[in-house]
Amino acid sequence: MKIAVVGTGYVGLVTGTCLAEVGIDVTCVDIDSEKIEGLKKGVMPIYEPGLEAKVIRNQEKGKLKFSTSLKESIKNSDVAFIAVGTPPDEDGSADLKYVLAVATEIGEHMNNYGVVVTKSTVPVGTAEKVRQAVQNALDRRGENIDFDIASNPEFLKEGAAIDDFMKPDRIVVGLDSDRAQEIMSKLYKPFIMNGHPLVFMDIPSAEMTKYAANAMLATRISFMNDIANLCERMGADVNAVRKGIGSDPRIGNKFLYSGIGYGGSCFPKDVKALIRTARENNYQMRILESVEDVNDDQKAVLFLKLTSSMGKDLSGKTFGLWGLSFKPNTDDMREAPSLVLIDKILEAGGEIMAYDPIASHEAKRILGDKITYVNEPYEALSESDAMLVVTEWDEFKVPDFNKISNLLKNKIIFDGRNLYDKKEMNELGYEYHCIG
């Protein structure tokens, strides 16, 4: 099989690399020539554990190629994945201009039957727009080439994307022809040998499945953050509550951790898009509107705890911050809670010494020299007035608290991810603030 993957962002690069890993000929296409030249040299545009080694290995084997030419890459392809960005418009709706531009270009250059697959997260109804864009381009050429459209949403977790793709718990494909189903079955056969299902459905249902999944997970996070805030006011322990409800098999124990809100490229964007889609169809997603409101408020919770303890005027105070990315094992800073916290501290006159194992370069791109970046976690605490834990990186989970106490001016920790035991912190003499 020959596959073209258009877009070398997170989804496109992981998809193309993993398909090449099982022996499929893949060309990843991007208009960014600098990014493509970097990939040819093994320079990754994103951080994802295990990705770099697989990219280099499959390039050397000739199974993975990178190109700026969709015109050349689409020729004789069996499947073309569209994996370009769908950034939110100001009204929260997904911007489809990049998706439809790619669909048009595919129609301008395809020379044989193939399946055009939307891999990007797109609103219900996008596949038909893609189909029309391809067909219009073919009509302008005067060509009569058969093609099919499919929706194949990704369910990759940043930081575990390689494993998620190679050993998926399910693969969802929306299509409307037996011919397309046969091709997609052949494509994904190597990935379902663990017994997990390849789920075929109609195209609108597949498009909705991705939004519904992310919205459900976002809802669980906001629900637990709401519960945590109530627990704090009533003297209950949210971690005990989490264990109690998580033991119920109807609920399960995943996505029940309280913290300072969700971020990233998916949850915020997809919740907004689903709310917007509902409005366009004369329906109000009341639960999701509340999910969004809770999350927006939750990103400010750690700052409110900080000012409650140390005063609203933070002039002359420095804070050692651990973690910048929105979650561990990624350098993704999109919608990161750290950005909200940093902005509020700076507005209040405080200064930041920040450490992140991976994301500092991305933070520098966004924040510039507004904060100080250090190369070692304890360096961020030297002469700081308090410690802030923002991202739950593994290396933060069992720190040297004696060393921390010697570095901090005050033995105060604001833990936005509930990494430490409240009783132990109190016994060590810390003023400890967590979520719930």
C-alpha positions, 0 to 999 in steps of 0.5 A: 500500500502507498499512503500520503499523510498531509500535515506533520503536526502531532497527529500527522507525524505520529500516524505516518511514522506508525504506519511506516513502522508496520511496513507501509510506504508512507509520504508525509507532506507539509507546506513548511519546507523548514519543518520537512528539511528538519524531519529529513535530518531527524529533527522533530518538530514536537516531543513525543517519547519514542517518536524520533527513533522510529522516524529515523529508523523508517527513513533509513529503511525507505518506508517513510519519506517527507515532502513539500509536494502534495502533487507528487505524493498523492499520485498512485496513493491508496489512502490520503490522510488529511491531518492539518490543523482545525484551529478554533474561530473566535466563536469557538467553531472549528476553522476548516480552511486548511482541511478543505484546501488540502481536499481541493489540492488532492482533487487537483492532482489525484490520478487513481482511485483512493480513499480520502480520510479526515484524520483531523478533528472536524465537526459533523458534516465536514466529510461531505464538504471534503467530498465536494471539494475533491469532486469540484477540483476533479470537475474543473480538470474534466476528470472522472476518477472514483474516490471515497471519503472516510472519517478516522478520528484519532484518540492519541494521548500526548506522551503515550501516542506511539503506544496508543497507535501501535496498540489501540483500544479501538479504531473508529472509521466512518465510511459509506462504501464496501470498497473503502471498508476493504481498504481501511481494513487492510490498512489497519489489520496489523494494529488490531491483532491484539484483539481490540476492535476496528469499529466501522460506522457511518461518517457523521457518527464517526465525526461525532464520536471524537467530539463526544469522547473528548467532551466526556473526558473533559466533563470528568475532569471538571466534575472532579475539580468541582468536587475537590473545591467542595471537599475543601470547604467541607473538610473532606479529602478529595483523594479519598473520595476519588478512590471511593467512587473510582472503585465503582466499576460503572465509574472507573478510576480514570480521569478522576484526578483533581487539579488546576484544569485541563489544557492542550490542543484537544479538550478546550478546542473540542468542547468549544466546537461541540458547544458551537455545533449544538448552537448551530443546530438550535440546541444548547449543550448545558453540561458542556457550557458548565464544564468550560466555565468550571475549567476556566475558573479552575486555572485560577485556583492556585493563584487564589490560594497563593494570594490568600496566603501571601497577600494580593501584592506580590511585589518583591516575591519570587516563586519557583515553578515546577512544570510548564507544559499542560501535561507531562511527557509533552512540550505542548503549551497550548491552553496550559494552566501554567500560562494563566498562573504565570500571567496572574503572578506577573500582574500582581508584581511577582517574579517566576523561576521556572523549570520544565524537563522538556517545554522550556523552549516552547515557553520561551517562544510564548512568554519570551523573557517575562520569566526566568528559565532554569535547567534543574528543578531545585535551581528554581527554588533557590531563594524563592518565597514559595514553590508551585507545582503545576505539571505532574512530571515523574521527576517531581513526585518524590523530591528531597523535601529537606533540600527544598526547605533549605532552598526556600525562604519560606516552607510553603508549597502550592501543589496544583496536582496533589502530588504530595501527602498533606499529612506528611507535608504538615509533619515536615513543617510545610505550609501546604496547599493542594486542590481539595 
